[in-house]
């Protein structure tokens, strides 16, 4: 199976490199950069240059919920662009709310981007808790913004890349999956409360588990 594994930063990709070295799959790893624009550009270039059976995006995330503790790994199944829209006197309004874009304009379904798994993983199932993600260009660190995101999207996690990865893979019809290890709560910014080393260890275990699952279920 030909697999592409991407991450925003080199440190987030290190776990994937280590897991890929022990895998029987043909794996390419690539750093795509931080944020929506860099992720969309570099992921598109990678998928245009070569055909892949599966694309995997990995990295860390903030959690809105106690259900996803720091160090745990979630598997986003639905993604939203959290700050793509219009600021009105009443607050934030999405492109779909404003009818600037139809909610079912490809690749969106009811205003959301929904994961597309390859058949091998649909049959096997994934051992990671599913999550709804919101992708933002400015990480949340103030309560009014956190509250607004929760009201609009009811998200479990926040990232700066996942929706862009979903968008490109869906547009290019490439099966994909994302893994996000929780490094912090989405709260009033307290950088000292983050635990990136713990998240990275969880991410490393999850990638190894995912690659092994793929190997064991390829017919």
Residue pairs with C-beta under 8 A, 6 or more apart in sequence:
1 25
1 26
1 53
1 54
1 120
1 214
1 218
2 25
2 26
2 28
2 50
2 51
2 52
2 53
2 54
3 25
3 26
3 27
3 28
3 52
3 53
3 54
3 55
3 56
3 211
3 214
4 27
4 28
4 29
4 30
4 46
4 47
4 50
4 52
4 54
4 55
4 56
5 13
5 16
5 20
5 27
5 28
5 29
5 30
5 55
5 56
5 57
5 58
5 207
6 13
6 29
6 30
6 31
6 32
6 39
6 42
6 43
6 46
6 55
6 56
6 57
6 58
6 165
7 13
7 16
7 29
7 31
7 32
7 57
7 58
7 59
8 31
8 32
8 33
8 34
8 35
8 38
8 39
8 59
8 160
8 161
9 31
9 34
9 59
10 31
11 200
12 58
12 59
12 60
12 200
12 203
13 29
13 30
13 31
13 58
14 200
15 58
15 200
15 203
15 204
15 207
16 29
16 56
16 58
16 207
17 29
18 204
19 204
19 207
19 208
19 211
20 27
20 29
20 211
22 208
23 211
23 212
23 215
24 215
25 211
25 214
25 215
27 211
28 46
28 50
28 52
30 42
30 46
31 42
32 38
32 39
32 41
32 42
32 43
32 46
32 161
32 165
33 39
33 41
33 42
34 160
34 161
35 137
35 160
35 161
35 164
36 81
36 135
36 137
36 160
36 161
36 163
36 164
37 164
39 161
39 164
39 165
39 168
40 164
40 167
40 168
43 55
43 164
43 165
43 168
43 169
44 168
44 172
47 55
47 168
47 169
47 172
47 174
48 172
52 174
53 118
53 175
54 118
54 121
54 174
54 175
54 176
54 177
54 214
55 165
55 169
55 174
55 175
55 176
55 177
56 176
56 177
56 178
56 179
56 207
56 210
57 161
57 162
57 165
57 176
57 177
57 178
57 179
58 178
58 179
58 180
58 203
58 207
59 159
59 161
59 179
59 180
59 181
59 203
60 180
60 181
60 182
60 183
60 196
60 199
60 200
60 203
61 74
61 133
61 157
61 158
61 159
61 162
61 180
61 181
61 182
61 183
62 139
62 140
62 157
62 158
62 159
62 182
62 183
62 184
62 185
62 186
63 69
63 70
63 74
63 156
63 157
63 158
63 182
63 184
63 185
63 186
64 146
64 149
64 150
64 155
64 156
64 157
64 158
64 185
64 186
65 156
67 129
67 156
68 74
68 129
68 131
68 156
68 157
68 182
69 182
70 182
70 183
70 184
70 185
70 195
70 198
70 199
71 181
71 182
71 195
71 198
71 199
71 201
71 202
72 129
72 181
72 182
72 202
73 128
73 179
73 180
73 181
73 182
73 202
73 203
73 205
73 206
74 128
74 129
74 130
74 131
74 156
74 157
74 179
74 180
74 181
74 182
75 126
75 128
75 129
75 130
75 131
75 177
75 178
75 179
75 180
76 115
76 130
76 131
76 132
76 133
76 157
76 159
76 162
76 166
76 178
76 180
77 114
77 115
77 130
77 131
77 132
78 112
78 113
78 114
78 115
78 132
78 133
79 112
79 113
79 132
79 133
79 134
79 135
79 162
79 163
79 166
80 111
80 112
80 113
80 132
80 133
80 134
80 135
80 152
80 153
80 155
80 163
81 134
81 135
81 163
82 134
82 135
82 136
82 149
82 152
82 153
82 155
82 158
82 163
83 92
83 136
83 137
83 138
84 94
84 95
85 92
85 93
85 94
85 95
85 97
85 98
86 92
86 93
86 94
86 95
86 97
86 98
86 100
87 93
91 148
92 148
92 152
94 111
94 152
95 101
96 102
96 103
96 108
96 111
101 108
102 108
103 110
103 111
104 110
106 170
106 171
107 113
107 166
107 167
107 170
107 171
113 163
113 166
113 167
113 170
114 166
114 170
115 166
115 176
115 177
115 178
116 169
116 170
116 174
116 175
116 176
117 126
117 175
117 176
117 177
118 175
120 214
120 217
120 218
120 219
121 175
121 177
121 213
121 214
121 217
123 217
124 213
124 216
124 217
126 177
126 210
126 213
127 209
127 213
128 179
128 206
128 210
131 155
131 156
131 157
131 180
132 153
132 154
132 155
132 156
132 157
133 155
133 156
133 157
133 158
133 159
133 162
133 163
133 178
133 180
134 149
134 153
134 155
134 157
134 158
134 159
134 163
135 158
135 159
135 160
135 161
135 162
135 163
135 164
136 149
136 158
136 159
136 160
137 160
139 158
139 160
140 146
140 149
140 158
140 186
141 187
141 188
141 189
142 188
142 189
143 187
143 188
146 186
146 187
146 188
149 155
149 158
149 186
157 180
157 182
157 186
158 186
159 180
162 178
162 180
165 176
165 178
166 176
166 178
169 175
169 176
170 176
177 210
179 203
179 206
179 207
179 210
181 199
181 200
181 202
181 203
181 206
182 199
182 202
183 194
183 195
183 196
183 198
183 199
184 193
184 194
184 195
185 193
187 193
